[in-house]
């Protein structure tokens, strides 16, 4: 049965996976979400013996149902190849009493390579499937690592152009150098005077500018996104949680169906949408949301109020220097009972007042999550 996607702000619109990937952001400013979370109906004993590529196919094929088997396997084969410096793609390492999933083996040494290596192939395949004649212009805001990974993924990909906006003084020196030295005739990098939230808001405004959309169409272009607001960025990230669990089981570190906690450092709340993996049936106990001093997510999980009205702090973990966590909207929509009207009201409050509060009933559904943060002093001490 085909899995359709709707907007978090209008559940009447139904798109296929390829259509949602192409658009990136819904016309109403909402994010695309699957109408239901498919079950991970593959036995754990089978998953345990799979390669990363095979696991990725099992996860993605359940979400991207309008892709043929050959199309999806071709995208996966092109994405997870020798540009990763280990054939395992995402090795699992036991150290200091915890297991670490190493997501830094891609070409830009950022975990974003895990999804941005496949997104260009999903996008081009989606364009062909939907008879799109326009070139795709990727608009992306970055707090550091998405930018380089997106530029590397889309560099010289035929039929695409990519424009990355980054906060001029809000990324690390090495991240800035990575971006501005990117090769590729179709790549463009813009440093803005402002922070990541302002860059991201600007990108969303361009997506929702109908006059600009019409002007682009006449010129033979259309926008899409490489941020985690694009469902084609998000679902490939679900795959590595399934892979990690299967490898823990294969190595005898956990028993079958034993629940594990997963710690995810996150700013834009994209990576921790691993809760989709939990919803698929993966035995995850707690999703631990780790923040830095821009602890808007920690405060949200502690109080039930999301409030971006605070000082924006530049830290030594700039990729988490975010006060507007875009992907949290997908979680809000889900705990609101997939109620687009209720979600829209809260997003409007965030836009006008800078905050919103969820109901007690919604808050009770956040039991899967635990939030905390680390200070700059603790960060430096731990690194040392």
N, C-alpha and C positions, 0 to 999 in steps of 0.2 A: 504494500500500500504506500502511495506517495506521501511523503511528509512535506506539508506546506508551512510557509512562514508568514507571520503577520507582524505588524508594528506594535510596539509596547504602548502606542498612543492611539491606535485604531485597529481593532481586531477584525474589522470587516474586510480589510484588504488581504488577499491571499496570493502569495508568490511562491514559485518553486525555489529550490535552493540556489540554482544557477542565477535566477532573476534577482534574488536577495544579495548574492555575492556581487553581481554587477552593479547594483544600486549603492551598496555600502551602507547608506543612511536612508531611512524612509523619508518620503516627501513631507511628512508632518513633523519631522525632527526626531521621531522615535527610533528605536533600535529593533532590528528584526530578531524574532525569537521563534523557535519551532513550536508548532501547535501542541505537540506533546513531546516528552523525552522518550526516545526509543529504548527498549530493554537491551542490555548487553547479554544476548542469549547464546554466548559461546562458552562452553565449559572451561573452567579455570585450568584444568589439566591440558587442554588444547592451547589456550593462550600462553601458558608457561613455556611451551616449546616454539613459540613464534618469534620471528625476527621483528625488529622495530617496524619495518615496512609492512609486514603482514598484519601486525597489531593495528597500525594506522589505518589500513584498509578496512579491518573489521569495525573500527569505531566510525570512520568517516562514511562508510557505505550506508550506515544506518541513519545518518543525518542528511547526506547528499543523495537522495534517492532518485533524482532525475539524471544523475550521471550513470553511464553504462559502466560495467565492470572494467572494460578495457580503458575507458577514458580516465577513470579514477586511478587505476593501477599505473597508468602511464604518467599521471601527475606525480604520484608518490615516488615512482622510480626516478624521475628527473629531479625531484626535490632532495631526496635522501641518498645522495651518492658520494663520490670521492671528494666533494667540497667539504665534507665533514672529515675531521682528522682521525676518526676512529670508526671502524665498520659497525660498532654497536650503536652509533648515533647518539644515544643517551645512556652512558654507563651509570650503574648504581654502585656507590662506594660506601663502605662501612667505616666510619671514623668517629672517635670520641663518643661512642654510645648512641649514635644515630646513623641513619642511612641518608645519603645525599644523592639526589639525581643530578648528574652533571649535564647541564644544558648549554654548556659553553664551547662545544666542540665544532660549531659551525664557522663559516668564513669570517664573521665579524666578532666572534667571541662573546656574543650576547645571546640570552635565551630566546630572543625574538627570532633568531635564525630558524628555530624549530617550526614556526608557522610561516615566516616570510620567505622561506625557501620554496614553499608549495603554493602560496597565494598567487604569484604571477601565472602559474600553470592552470590553477583553478579558474582564474579570471579570463584568460585567453580561451580556455575550453568553454566557459560560460558564454562568452561573446559569440563564439561559433554556433553554439547550440541555439542561441536566440537571434541569429542572423543580424547581429549588430554590425553596421557598416562604419560607425564612428571609431576614431582612435580613443582609447581610454586614458583619461588624465587622472592620475592618482594624486589626491591631495592628502597630506598627512602632517599632523602636528607631533612633535617628539619632545620628550623630556630627556632624551639622550640616546638610548640604545635602539629604539624603533627606527629612528631616522637612518642610521647607517645600514641596518639590516634590510630596510625597505629599499634603499638606494641600490644596495648590492643585488637584491633579488630582482629588481626591475631594470637594472642597467642593460640597455641595448635590447630589451625584449620588444620584438616587432609589434607595432600596433598600440604601444603604450608610451606615455610620458609620465614623469613623476616630479612633483614639487613638494619639498619638505620644509616646513617652518619650524624653527627652533628658537628658544629664548637665548639671545646673544650672550648673556652672562649667567645662564642657568643650566649649562651642561659642563661636563668636565673638559679640560683642555684636550685630552686625547680623543674624546667623542667628537669635539668640534673639528679637529684635524682629520679624523676619519671621514666626516661628512664632506668637508669642503675640498678634499682631495679625490673624491669619488670620480671615477672615469665613467663615461657613457654619454652618447650624444643626446639622450632623452632625459637626462637628470638635471635637476635644478634645486639649489639649497638657498634658503632665505633666513638670515638671522634677524629676529624682531626685537624691538625695544619693549620688553614686557616679560611675563612669565609664561609657563606652559599653559596654564588655564586660559590665558588671553589668546594664545596661539590656537588652542583647541576650539575656543568659542568662535574665533574668526573663521576657522575651517568650516565649522557647522553652519555659520551664517552664509558662507559661499554655497554650501550644499543646498540651502533653502532659498536661494535667490533665483526666482523663476525667470527673471529678465536675463540674468547671466546664463542660465541654462539654455534659454532660447538662442542667445547670441552664440554660445559654444556650438550648439547643434548645427546652426547655419555654417559655421566654420569647420564642421566635421569632427567635433569632439564631444565627449561626455565625461562627467566626473565619476570617480569611485574612490574608495578609501582603503588604505593599508593599515589604519589603526585597528585596535581590537574592537571598535564599534562594528567592523565588518565581520559577519558571521563566518566568512571564509578564513579569517585570522583566528577566530575563537575555537572552532571545532577541532582543528589540528592540534591545539594545545590540550584538549581533553585526552587525546591519544596517549600522551606520555605518562599520565597518571595510571591508566590501565596497564601500560607496559611495565611501570615501576612495581605495581602490586603483583603482577604475574611473575616478575623476576624475584621478588621477595619470597613468594610462594615456592618457586622452583628451587631457590637456594636453601630452602628449609628454615628461613628466618621467621616465617609465620605459618600457622596452620591454615588449612583451607577455610575460607569464610571468616578468618580472624580479622577484627576491625583494627585499622591503623589511624593515627592522627597524621595530618598533612600540614606542614608549616609552609606558608607562601608569603614572601615579601611582596607587597603590592601597593601601587599608588592609584592606578586607573581601574582597579578591580576586574581586570581581564583575566589574568592568570589564575586567580582564585575562583573563577567560574568553573573550577574543577568540581564544583558542586553538581554540574551536569553529569560528571562521571559517577558521583554518588547517586544521583537520581536514576542513572542507568542501571544501578544495582551493585556498583563496586563497593565493597565493605569499608567505607570510610567512617570513622567515629566523629572526630572534630576537624573542621577546617580552621586552622589558626592563622588569622590575618595579622601579619607583622608590618608595622608602620615605623616611620621615623618621626622626627619632631613635628612634622605636618600631620598630626594624628587625628585627622577628621574622621577616619574610619573607626579608629579605636573609640572615639567619643560617641560615634553613632551606635556601635554595638553596646556601649556602656549605658547610654541614655535613651536610645530610640529616637533621638533628634539629630538630623543631619544639618550642620551649620558651618557654612564656608566663610562666615563673617569673622575673620581673624587675620592676623599677620601671616604673610607668606614667607616661610623661612627657607633660605638657601642652605642646604646641608651637604655633607660629604657623600650622600647617596642621592644625587640629583634626579635619578630616574623615578624616585618616589616623592619628589617635590611637587605634589599635586593636591589641590583642595576641591576640585570638582571631579569626582570619580565617575566617569561616564557610564561604565558598565554596571555600576550599582543599580542603575535603572532596570536592568534585566532581573535582578533579584527582587527589587521593589514590586515590579509587575507580577512576579510569581507569588510573593507572599500576600499580595493584594487579591489573590484568587484569579489571576489573569484578567483583572478588571482594568481595561485601558483608560476608562474615564477617571477612575480613582488615581491611577498612576499619573495621568496627564495633569491632574489638579496639583499633585505634589511637585511635579517638575516645573510647573508654572510658578509655584511658590518659591522654589529654589532660584528661578530666574529673576523674580521680582523682589523677594525678601531675603534671598541668600540662605534660606533654611526651610525645612519642613519636618514634621513629626509624624511618625507612623503610629498606628493604633496599637493598643495592648494585644489585640488579636493577631495583628501582623508580627508584633515583636515576639510572641510566643513561638512563631515559626522560625526564629533565628537560633534555635537551640543547637543547630549544627555548627554554628560559628563561635569563635572566641577571638577577641581582638586585643592586641597589646602593642606597645611601641618601645623604641630604644632612643635614649638621648644621644646627642653628639659625643658626649664624654664616654658613654658606655660603648658606642660604636668604635671610637678610637682605641679604647682599652682592649676591646675584643680583637680587633685587627692586629694590634701590637702583640 
